Amino acid sequence: MKTDFKNFKEIKLELRRLDLERQIATEEFKALKGDIKQDLKPLNWVQTVVEYTGKIGSLVLMKKMFK
């Protein structure tokens, strides 16, 4: 971080940059929070279980076919 400023314009510019970085971080946090909420919904868990069950079922079926 820059600590030696030559005039008030540089200070204002640095404060503006830091404020924009803070706003960006806040928006990224909000998006992450929404993603986590979506991932923890029960319907998503059921869908994941069904997908894995289908994969395992197909492997077991193929194994029985080749025995």
Summary of the structure (lengths in Angstrom):
residues: 67
radius of gyration: 25.9
end to end distance: 66.8
largest distance: 81.2
contacts: 121
relative contact order: 0.06
helix: 84%
strand: 0%
